[in-house]
Amino acid sequence: MADVQQGQSLVPDLNATLNETVTEGNVTAKFVATPQGTALAYGSLVFMALLPIFFGALRSVICASSKNATDMPETITSRDAAKFPIIASCTLFGLYVFFKIFTQRYVNLLLNKYSCLLGGLILSHLVSPVMNTFFPVTFSIKQYQLLFTQGSGDNKEEILNYEFDSRDIVCLALSSVVGVWYLLKKHWIANNILGLAFALNGVEMLHLNNVPTGCILLGGLFVYDVFWVFGTNVMVTVAKSFEAPIKLVFPQDLLEKGLEANNFAMLGLGDIVIPGIFIALLLRFDISLKKNTRTYFYTSFLAYIFGLGFTIFVMHTYKHAQPALLYLVPSCIGLPVFVAKLKGELTDMFSYESSAEILPHTPRLTHFPTISGSPASLADSMQHKPSSPRRRRPNPSVM
């Protein structure tokens, strides 16, 4: 779902549906969310948004140093960043037209199947390191390889070469249960599981090559977000019509209706992934300074919390959907730049180039990191852990 993470997931609106119509006989009443329910919904959205950013940034450090071609990140250049708002706008408007012309049910059915299939694969990739620790020693591990080539003889070109084992198949089967659950029930918990998987994978695998590129990307999407939310009804319409895990939701009537609640506040995955990849870039910049501090990572992380909190405050006050990047972009860029100016490292920040040589001896992530301290302690510990990769791209000549 690389396209979804780079384009279709950019539906960065934060919207709350505060009222629900309840019919009892001939009497129609409005359900109004309680202060407790509203606070729980907003707090849960903020917490869920922070998880993929924090852990995705940590995993991006390891991903940047990976020598495995199957785990190499997608690098966004300045040219890509400049084109991104245009591509996102075309995608967004295209979806809007689709929903206006075609039956919404069939469009969503197609998108749901695609999302659930790819969501199961991504979720399996994320939980596999955790699940591997629970397999018994007696579990039979068999190796498999998926190889696609084009041509023959000396002209044979390798298109896909992926190695996996029987444990990965079990993890994929378990992850597929979540996808099927969402496809059949559209339950908000299944939606959030898949949405978190997409967001974490996006922050981990999408890399900005430098800070100026990040500023171009965030600045362009800042304009994109403001225009499509305040200038038209396209963004809100697509966000409400698009029944796919491209947003995190949490019910404001959970306390009254339990797990069957349906009065949702929502946060688009774009509001998580786009600032998240910039925050991950600043973590890699922190590591490159070799000062054993994570000043810019923590600064940008706190700036994100402030920006998202301010978005919720404005939205709740004016009872209108807000373009979250309107508040997130200035805080996530402005505060780290201000700190760099105070520390005399502004030139270093803007001349830094993200590369695979940040942690040259860092192994691949073969288990989910246990965070007992901070990103600083994680980065230090990673440099001393032995490497034991299970997936590699073998020489095609031996096939």
Steps between C-alpha positions, in 0.01 A plus 500: 500500500788730421276718284247532777768597751644761270182633347161368600576505869546876473150585615620725780181619656406486864127481529258429780140398457346637813137409447317185408132476419306257717143415413260369762151458357407840357747691712839595358772605743859607462771307678763737635837359601579539869813689606645173629433320172644785295813519715548123476463507120742788448753365749490158335555652154804692623641190668446284192661764278813509717558124491587460129706820502712397799557138406509571126779755555701246701453235235592747223850527648551127454328505161739774380802283578357181351704335226209272410345614173155383609515732803641808331292811566334716237690830493306818426710755312432872462353436155264239646407735784414781257274272293338333799225758573400499131480120490311493829255764372435305181447180700268673745290667230493178299353317798248779548386469137485122530273525802276747316471298177513137609313314768685555824446143611691342212786749513549435869472124449790506255712729719420298811618174346823662386554667839430184697732286285789741531415580861535132589843485336623813677359391834667162461832672430466707818387227740728226367800598720273497806322177414826315432582509871183303579562207270607185690845360444345186348322702230608378159655788305504457125656751264322628188594734221282703267694578182378681189732552205466647153677370192730200476867409490739791531211742455313371803402789728391451858176683580415360843702280733353455845588239760269403784432206726211313655482743793435785259214303347341456843538873570343584164205271574442666838534848351253411226236443768508874575460582131206263461345640821515851359375393157195327649414722797674835435562510874689803624752288697596305187521830311741640759720191503545516124534879506774487763682236295486720189618806693788323674614341176482836325713679760750214494532455124451854359819702550571864432853550371555834676332774701442739205310221323293452814420871508394491133277198558336628817464851358332374185263275692428788737352693204334185365332425832375853562361535148313169486349536849416871514469574128278206401300216648707240313722392789222454752277325246768248404600442862141418595426295187824303482443177692858380526753505785652834392408671825497430871163523669378489858138518619389783722207292623714205615397549862133481407500229230818303560669335202192559284544877518485684167537873570859545388774757514760433230858579405639445149813287466663781303505707817711226655724380218604837353616662826625158610751459219636849578534411869675174401742703285586717802568187707748382238654850503534477880684170464730642233614772742646227726425704813296228671204736520170497314419869531335549162302177514351585838445863396311405184309228684380749762424749222277239335311443826448875537388542138255211513365614835446851365322355195259315725443811711412714196284229348310445824454874552370581151330163434653480152744263332856635517799445269736357759811582296408868539614467860740205479731634228596831668558330837692196369729714282513821699595369842791274390635779276477744791689258726765444231544876469552532876752213502687632195424183301268644238757461222568141604128424500436633149816347352437155649436223249324187621693189391550136588823583678339652808547179693727294273512199731135493597336162423154455360213501744442129566294564812276781615701749707439509872491864601619523858671833474511735205591514132855577614529177697337306216746633244793420728379149571437427132864555418600214730238241407609219269336473164292197414306582185255243373421659165760572239525528127711205389705495183259410215766280346450238769130466420 
